[in-house]
Amino acid sequence: MKEYFVFNIKKEFANLYKDKQDELFYIFNRIYYMKEIDKGYGFNLFEQVCNFNDKDELNDFIYDYYKDKVVYSKTSSNEHIINDLFLNEVSILTVKSSNIKIETNVENPSFFEHLKKYNKDLFVCDFKSQNFFLLKRNRYTIKN
């Protein structure tokens, strides 16, 4: 399963890094792999770059769109599931204050299309595969 983290980037950082997404990914990658002792520094760095999510607003936005769709279910106040047998997709979206986490078996989960309508400054990271992209732009991969 793929694991995507979606961050709500502050507008000034989205503009600054729109053509240097690898540098933005480097910041998030450092925070993600930071040792526990450095978490205070990581939080301060995160706060400078990102907006925190309004969990209630975001949950309502997702629920209102998918509530009448057969492939959708909601298991808790912050967890949304798409189980689409026709597209062979199983995706679980969890809303957190700091990010949106999507666990999925597909490259391009259905949630991405809808999230584009929510905010234009969303940055997606797949830390395990070292993939990243602004949600409205092409994907990029860092080769080690």
C-alpha positions in Angstrom: 0.0 0.0 0.0 1.2 3.5 -0.8 1.2 6.1 1.9 0.7 9.8 0.9 1.0 12.7 3.2 -0.7 15.9 2.0 0.4 19.2 3.5 -1.4 22.6 3.3 1.4 24.9 2.3 1.4 28.6 3.1 0.8 30.6 0.0 4.1 32.4 0.1 6.0 29.1 0.4 3.9 27.6 -2.4 4.9 30.5 -4.7 8.5 30.4 -3.6 8.9 26.7 -4.1 6.6 26.1 -7.1 9.6 25.6 -9.4 11.8 24.1 -6.7 9.6 21.4 -5.3 12.6 19.2 -4.6 13.8 21.7 -2.0 10.3 21.8 -0.4 10.3 18.0 -0.3 13.7 18.1 1.4 12.3 20.1 4.3 9.4 17.7 4.8 11.7 14.7 4.4 14.0 16.0 7.1 11.0 16.6 9.4 9.6 13.1 8.7 12.8 11.3 9.5 13.8 13.6 12.4 14.9 12.0 15.7 12.6 12.4 18.7 15.0 14.7 20.4 14.7 17.2 17.5 10.9 17.2 17.3 10.6 20.7 18.8 12.8 22.1 16.0 10.8 20.1 13.4 7.5 21.5 14.8 8.8 25.1 14.5 10.0 24.4 10.9 6.7 22.9 10.0 4.8 25.8 11.5 6.7 28.2 9.3 5.9 26.4 6.1 2.4 25.0 6.6 -1.1 26.0 7.6 -2.8 23.7 10.0 -6.0 22.0 8.8 -9.4 22.9 10.1 -10.4 19.3 10.7 -14.1 19.9 11.0 -14.3 21.9 7.8 -12.2 19.5 5.8 -14.1 16.4 7.1 -17.4 18.1 6.2 -16.0 19.0 2.7 -15.0 15.4 2.0 -18.2 13.9 3.5 -20.6 16.3 1.7 -19.1 15.3 -1.7 -18.9 11.5 -1.1 -21.8 10.8 1.2 -24.2 9.6 -1.6 -21.6 7.5 -3.4 -21.8 3.8 -3.1 -18.0 3.3 -2.9 -17.7 5.6 0.1 -17.9 5.0 3.9 -16.9 6.9 6.9 -15.7 5.0 10.0 -14.9 7.8 12.4 -15.0 11.5 12.5 -11.6 11.8 10.7 -11.4 8.7 8.5 -12.9 8.3 5.1 -12.8 5.2 2.9 -13.2 4.6 -0.8 -13.7 0.9 -1.7 -14.3 0.9 -5.5 -14.4 -2.6 -6.9 -14.8 -1.4 -10.5 -11.6 0.7 -10.3 -9.9 -1.7 -8.0 -9.2 1.1 -5.5 -9.1 0.9 -1.7 -8.1 4.3 -0.2 -8.3 5.4 3.4 -8.0 9.2 4.0 -7.4 10.4 7.6 -7.6 14.1 8.4 -5.2 15.4 11.0 -4.4 19.0 12.0 -1.0 18.8 10.5 -1.7 16.8 7.4 -4.0 14.5 5.4 -2.8 10.9 5.3 -3.9 8.7 2.4 -3.2 5.0 2.4 -4.1 3.4 -0.9 -3.4 0.6 -3.4 -3.4 2.9 -6.4 -1.0 5.6 -7.8 -3.7 8.2 -8.1 -6.4 7.9 -5.5 -9.8 9.4 -6.1 -9.4 11.6 -3.1 -6.7 13.6 -5.0 -9.2 15.0 -7.5 -11.6 16.2 -4.8 -8.8 17.7 -2.7 -7.7 19.9 -5.6 -11.0 21.7 -5.2 -10.5 22.3 -1.5 -7.1 24.0 -1.7 -4.7 24.9 -4.5 -1.6 24.8 -2.3 -1.5 21.2 -1.3 1.9 19.4 -1.4 1.9 15.6 -1.5 4.8 13.5 -0.2 5.4 9.8 -0.4 8.4 9.4 1.9 8.9 5.7 1.3 9.2 6.1 -2.5 10.7 9.6 -2.3 7.9 11.0 -4.6 6.4 14.4 -4.3 4.3 16.9 -6.2 2.0 19.9 -5.8 -1.5 18.4 -6.2 -2.2 20.4 -9.4 1.2 19.7 -11.0 3.2 16.8 -12.3 4.9 14.3 -10.0 8.6 14.3 -9.3 10.9 11.7 -8.0 14.2 12.1 -6.2 16.8 9.5 -7.2 19.3 8.6 -4.5 
